[in-house]
Amino acid sequence: MPLAAGGGDTRRPYFETLFVTGAPTASFPQIAQELRRLRRAEDPMIYEPVLVGSFEDAMMGIIMNGKVEAVVIYDGIPVPSQHDIPLLRDFLAVHHQLDTSSLAPRDVGVTLARLIKRVRPELDIYLLTDREVEKLAGDPAASMIRRVFYEVEELTEVHLNILEGVGDRLSSPHFDNLKKYAARPIATFHALPIARGKSIMKSNWIRDMGEFYGQNLFLAESSSTAGGLDSMLEPTGNIKVAQEKFARAVGADHVFFVTNGTSTSNKMVYQAVTAPGDIVIADRNCHKSHHYGMVLSGAQPLYVEAFPMTEYSMYGAVPLRTIKQALLNLKAEGRLGRVKMVTLTNCTFDGHVYNTRRVMEECLAIKPDLIFLWDEAWFGFARWSPFLRPRTGLGAAAALEEWRASPAALAAWKAQAAELGEELDPKDGRLLDRRLVPDPRKIRIRVYETDSVHKSMSALRQGSIVAVRDEDYSHHISAFREAVFIHASTSPNAQIIASLDVARRQMELEGYELVMRSTEIALAIRRAVAEHPIISKYFRVLGADAMIPAEFRASGFRDFLTPGSNWLTAVKAMQEDEFFLDPTRMTLVCGSAGYDGTSFKNLLAAKYNVQLNKTSRNSVLLQSNINNTRSDVALLIKVLLEVSQQIEAELAEGGESARAAFAARVKSLMEDVPDLPNFSRFHDGYREDPGSVTLEGDMRGAFFAAYEEDDCEYLPLMSPKIDERLKSGPELVSANFVIPYPPGFPIMVPGQVIASDTIDFMRKLDVKEIHGYNNTRGLKLIKLSAIPRAQSGGKSMPARDKAKEPDSERRSASTAQSKGKSGAKR
Ligand SMILES: Cc1ncc(COP(=O)(O)O)c(C=O)c1O
């Protein structure tokens, strides 16, 4: 039990403070006792000192003990631990390029502080020294130290600072204010009758709602922004401070609270930073909010394809080579200047994590002012994992900034320039195969990250943030303000805002421990499924080797459970590999148990009270998060065992015929899988240069063309007319987005020419939910007569073949059609 004193109103939060001291170990109990004497009755929190005697033990302390919130380092501590800890030494050497044996005594304290911040940036660090404190306090290299004290003099001050530092993280300005507001006797003469809850609590008919949710929910409701409450649309008070604290917590310059999910956060970014005609390089498989964001802003998507995982009917992530190729093609065709943004999903629904830093570095080498939108809807928690943080958009932005300032950066770029030239030649085939270095003097670090706080932290549903680390943000301030006005409700929910504030508070105080636990739980599930003699006959959780092709795992990492794997091999993979698998996202194959994903998900929900994430044809996705406990793991394993035993019993009872039927079903689920269709192309009428190699198009023009019902036609999916038109034209042009669930990506977007592989895929899909497909009338198509400058017959050469034509021919053929903007109907 934590040592928190008292209960109820007098409960004081408890934490631990690590004291790193060179004093003899035998004196630790006495020092701890002296430190405890600093406690005062009026202290708002209580902490226990934990003493360690070396640099290495201090690192172990902050890695292993999630209760540590502050670290006090006495200058001049020894480096080596007396324990045998080879893994830690390797970790420091590999992960932090630090050879502890070569540390100069004067550097030990500051180096320790720097390393602690890399592992747990939220911790407050204090340094006690008998050196010239003034000099140290003014040294930028020691900026991560919260305060420097002249040793012995100031123990009470250290104590008060520890409490103040943790108190700063503990305070949640908006939520704290809302609690105070709820306690005030206030009469409301504005809309929102539920505010104060009188109409509910006094009602004969709906009082149960008040009893169920509790009175505070209504006491804390108001539509007012006056009297101490703040406005989310124009924050100047406690919401502003809450957003600033969130920005600090995630390493951003600005954070915007959003109360309608990351669906809205993404659209806000498109609205704020892109304009009609800009090109955005986007994963075609990304969340629909990106596609809709481009419809709204008029930016033209240049879709890039993720690697397919056909056997599981899902996509992986987009290879960097593909993104570089797209940029180089645009450069070759003279349109690089129009590319505004690259947007990628990190991690993907199924857990593929990008090498964010490498992606940004290499793209910036081709276009130094690119903006990156990292959709981290699922990945907000990663900030609190030292392993995953470098692979977040913001974590990579920080590393990139550090790299840019180092002399090594310019040296690396100069070495590259000597070989490849200062200006990269887009036709130079070497560019795709080597790691490109950007010019550190030219690049702008422009990162936007969107997080569904509600998906991985303790926020109410729809709580989301846009986090900004864009050094040219000043160009977009007013556009961002407009984006907030366009997309945010004028009645934002105060409870969602409060929960964002509290979610940040929790993560800054216990996020490290909670995320570590959710990772442990994921590994426990993976291990239990793999090792159980009966469960493993029918189910398996896919490892990194099954989720990520070997070509993207340069480190040779295979999986968390592979013999010989430990956290060092995982760290190496995280540093080197193009893609890394988020261990907390587990694809459980159920096709081998004869279940398709949807039936299995429904079975578990209806019969066993176990809810899962998404499904594919033959798998379901399990996700562990900060809410899970080992008991949840036990329940899941028990259920999987019960299902497996049921299968065994049915196979034993049913004899040969049951076994043959089971095998046929498994084969159908696991082998007869439809090929995943790639994006084909936009119709020539929606392209400014139909002859260009890159396939961006005016999706917005096509989207609005579909508003005119007279300009559209419908064809049922199974109609032979579809096959005729696929064979001999005229082309089928989609009028809207068609998004089957699962897998959940748009197999058609407005203006897209429908190819036969897309029709085959749709026909084979056995899902009931297909957004954008009209079950009674069929596929909605834009009539060719309604498409701007469409060529009659419409049977133009597929763009992929056009790419093979000699450049000169292609250009002259296309210029005639390419003048002016496409998409007359907007
Ligand atoms: C990658 C991705 N981005 C954005 C969203 C939208 O997030 P929200 O549900 O918070 O609106 C989702 C939702 O599933 C998603 O998977």
The ligand as an SDF file (V2000), in Angstrom:
LIG
                    3D

 16 16  0  0  0  0  0  0  0  0999 V2000
   -5.3710    6.5860  -37.6920 C   0  0  0  0  0  0  0  0  0  0  0  0
   -6.5960    7.2750  -37.1710 C   0  0  0  0  0  0  0  0  0  0  0  0
   -6.6510    8.6040  -37.2010 N   0  0  0  0  0  0  0  0  0  0  0  0
   -7.7140    9.2830  -36.7330 C   0  0  0  0  0  0  0  0  0  0  0  0
   -8.7880    8.6060  -36.1880 C   0  0  0  0  0  0  0  0  0  0  0  0
   -9.9520    9.3850  -35.7020 C   0  0  0  0  0  0  0  0  0  0  0  0
   -9.8620    9.5330  -34.3320 O   0  0  0  0  0  0  0  0  0  0  0  0
  -11.1170    9.8760  -33.4180 P   0  0  0  0  0  0  0  0  0  0  0  0
  -11.8600    8.6010  -33.2480 O   0  0  0  0  0  0  0  0  0  0  0  0
  -10.4770   10.3870  -32.1650 O   0  0  0  0  0  0  0  0  0  0  0  0
  -11.9160   10.9080  -34.1190 O   0  0  0  0  0  0  0  0  0  0  0  0
   -8.7730    7.2110  -36.1290 C   0  0  0  0  0  0  0  0  0  0  0  0
   -9.9090    6.4840  -35.5510 C   0  0  0  0  0  0  0  0  0  0  0  0
   -9.9930    5.3150  -35.4770 O   0  0  0  0  0  0  0  0  0  0  0  0
   -7.6490    6.5290  -36.6360 C   0  0  0  0  0  0  0  0  0  0  0  0
   -7.5950    5.1910  -36.6440 O   0  0  0  0  0  0  0  0  0  0  0  0
  1  2  1  0
  2  3  1  0
  2 15  2  0
  3  4  2  0
  4  5  1  0
  5  6  1  0
  5 12  2  0
  6  7  1  0
  7  8  1  0
  8  9  2  0
  8 10  1  0
  8 11  1  0
 12 13  1  0
 12 15  1  0
 13 14  2  0
 15 16  1  0
M  END
$$$$
